[in-house]
Amino acid sequence: MFIFNILLFLITNSYCIDELPGINDISSGYEAAKMLSASEQNSKYRIFDLSEESTTPFRTKVLEQDRIFTRPKLVQITEINVRKQDTYHQAYYNQFIETYGTHYISRIIVGGTAHLYTLLDSSYHKVSSYEETSSQVSLMLQYKGSYGQYGSDTNQIWASMKETFKKTSATFSIFQPPVASQNNKSDWETWQQTAGNYPVVVNRTLFSIHNLIKNKPTIREHLRKTIEFYLQKGVMPTLAELNGQITSRSSLILSKPQNSIMGLDIVGCGYDPLLMESKYCLFDQNNFTDNEQWSDPYNKTLTYSIPNGWFVVNTPESLTFDGSILITSIEDYFRSIRTVNVRKSGNWLGIDRRHSQKLVTEFYRRFYQDNYNLVLRMKQIGWYTLSVTAFPYPKLNPTAQIAFNNLPTYFDIKDLKIWKNFFNIFGTHIVVSSNMGGQVWAETWYETCLTYEYPQTWIDEQVNKN
C-alpha cells in the first residue's frame, strides 16, 4: 500500500480513479467520540470547498503502476516513499523460539564423560614439537587413569614422562556425573565405578523445530528463516532484517568486551573454609595485555574480558532435584541466618578489615511425628568454569604482595597477632576454580493429613501453583 501525506499526513488508499483519494476525508469534519469522519458517516456536508482543480495533475507510481490524479488547488500533496509493515507477527515467532528453543531432541545417549585438561607453560611449548607434546599428554592421561588401580604400573608411566613436562604442566579433570574424592582411590577409578549409577546425557540428536509444522508451509518457512537468522547472528531478527530490507546486525557478534568476566571476586581470592566465606583477592586482576576474551555460548553478543592468568571452560550442565521428605523427628527447628558484612578501616597494613556479623533468628516450631511433609525443589544450572592458571600462578596484586613481605620469617607462638590479622583478611586458602551459574531452592511444608484426604498428584499440582 503506497502512502500519501496530505496536509495532516493522513494515510490514504489508492484507487484507479480520476479524483485524488482522500479529498472527501480532508474536506469533511471528524467525529472524535465516534472516531468517524463525516464522509464515513455518509454526510453530504463539507467544511472546505476543494472543488477547484489545478491544471497540473498529480502523477505517481502505485504497486509498479503509473497513476494520474486530479490536483485540487488548495491541497498540498507530499509523496512519502514509505511502506507500512506490521511487525507484530514477527514478535510471536521470536517469542516462540525463546520459549521452546530452536530444535527438538529426537534421541539421547546417556552415560558419563571424563575430560582431562593439561596446562602447559609457554617455555615448554616453545621448545617441544607437537608430537612430543601429544605423547606426554597421552602418558599423563594413562597415569591419571591407572593411578591407584590394582595391577597397574603407575610408577613406570610416571618415570617415562619427561621431567621438564612434569615441572611445567598442570592437569585437572572434569567428570560427568561429578565424583566425590575417596581415600585410596583416584577420581578416575571412583568415576568408573559410580558413573553407571548416575548417568547423564552425553549426546543428543537434534532436529530443527520447524520440521514439526506439516500443513502450513508459509509458517514453516518463516519459522525456518527466523531460526537460521538467530543461529547465525545470535540475536532475534526484526521483520525488516529477516526480509533483507535493512542491514542486519552481524556486527554485534564481534562486539567489544563489555566487562570483566563474572567470578573474579571469587576465583583468585582468599577463602575461610570454617566460616565458609570469601576473603580479599590476592592476584592482580588489572592486567589484560593478552587480550583474552570469552563469548557467552548462549548469547554471542555478550563478550567478556579475561585478565592474564585466568582461563574459562564452557561447562553447561543442569541439575534438578524434586522430592518429598517425611518429617519423623519429635521436633525440628527453622533457622534463618542472615549475614551482614561489616568493614572496619585503619587496621593492619592500612587494609580495611572485613568480618561477618551473623544475625541469627531462630523460629522454634514443634513438628510432631508424621505431622508435616516437606516438598523440596532445587534447580541448578552451570554456565562456565573460571580458573586461575597453576603454572605459573598470576602475579600478586600490590596489597597482597605487601602483606606477604611483612610476614615474619620465623613462627613465634607468642606473637600470633600478625597471623590472625593475615587470616582475617586473606583467609587460609585460595579459590583456584569455580563453577559459575545459578541455583533456585524452594521448600514447601504441608501437614501430613492432606495425604489422607487428597492424592499425591493433587498435592503436587498445588505445590506447582504455589
Steps between C-alpha positions, in 0.01 A plus 500: 500500500654833392467794741425867429539785746227758449536795738433298815707210363192281477549148368281440198406220268573509129228434250516507124272807465543859388425664834782495751417255781451667837353830379162424658665420833714811516213730406259347753470528876593226748299354787763438769264314734398253231844500333327558165538768237197666349565323170496163676158592643383571145451867581461731200619804692859617462709755690734593213422554135773317310321476170731740313765294327853579385597464139799285601397145594670296767701210362631212704574128489298259713594132511720542191213664307495862376200692635367849422267694731344845498669754726278742700646853509469539877655162588869435551607146402822347631610158385642280776701203381421286804315175518343418833561148621347312787784353704292360783485152352883483498495554875290185533760299308778639720302424815434147376874436459581654839240273661551168321850536355620448144521120495336198652682194633417178316757274665747509789789288618552478875820404674794694637783722379846572637709790371867544591639850443877550493642850539848558363745775575594703193870417549433128445263562212759704310772232503283189457350364181133416459576126496700517823232706674226259391704204623558656842133596538402144406732360767348736755155371407618141549655591833185669629280216379709224651599667825394290799370207294614149582757356261580830328857619478450868570862548608624387160262735319606788724868426442451498121381860502759772457595702804459826312142404416417404858646824636334732249155342474189476712192286448145502624202279418129563457272202544137452407334387713709675768695283742595542863862424583555183700798385701739259328316543169567730210216715369518310173450168674216639711333643192522169311337318791218749564422656161259221413291574807440865408518524119474835324423599143820488294357530148186644343352471152330827406254596229383851419168566665351637177488140371209436737278732294352290220188661351592869508791555259500880535533490878750217476725695260482821702590313819792334321634839386462641851691207650782530244534874563516443876763226470718709266471837676432406860207744526133482413418669166258776418271453203703746292825318578348165414380631164838657425362854488755642743853409593503217750672525836784266416745747649354428843668160501839669506402748768762636733532341843246646739655425837741273676365147525282427801663301777820699549378591848512128586768329291849610595380628837556376852252275677426398856358143496389517864289811447423398140554849366723668244779733602709761321642416159871428467573515127528796267178534299596815309737343245323445166804514269425156352160631385328174592124502446214262563167502317183373659406180310131571562511865389786576265442874524644489854879499520707531816865576566721253684805629690837337454533183706131398483328271251143391431355163395139467388334249733126511433312270733162476665406329825143467626381356830132447568396294799290471813649448846305364796568662838534227762687678778320614816595859441676698237629853479488763236805715498540801278855635477566842359860606450598867510849601384649769721815692403736664746776728374838584643621147569807298411696648208225756455278235343130516574415204714183310422326262732155347501253588769237225504152593601329172580125485531363169618139404455422211733209289382406152608444237235334199656575166344335453159356849522676688220638418159761695307499542122842613384562645154851588391622607156868563431637615166871510417635756256879491493801419718737784586849399617843647562805352334720285721825534301578773553258653747384853416693790644403612851323833526689779684298461822559126524868543412549747787318266738722204409815711526406603854449147626774390745763254381466285811187394682473624859218342697509795740425747221188387314345840435657548156384154391148558628485828310626330186246217519217742579578689181609230254369179657688171506440373146484628142209432267664377179186391312127553519196384304291805412125480455183535702285312748138513611397335827137474612355329808129432547373363831152350536320297763506126451123479542466629144640171375202322659242719327661572161714299257867585453433634149267764644761602757766527228268722295445731797874520564562587134238776513652632820 
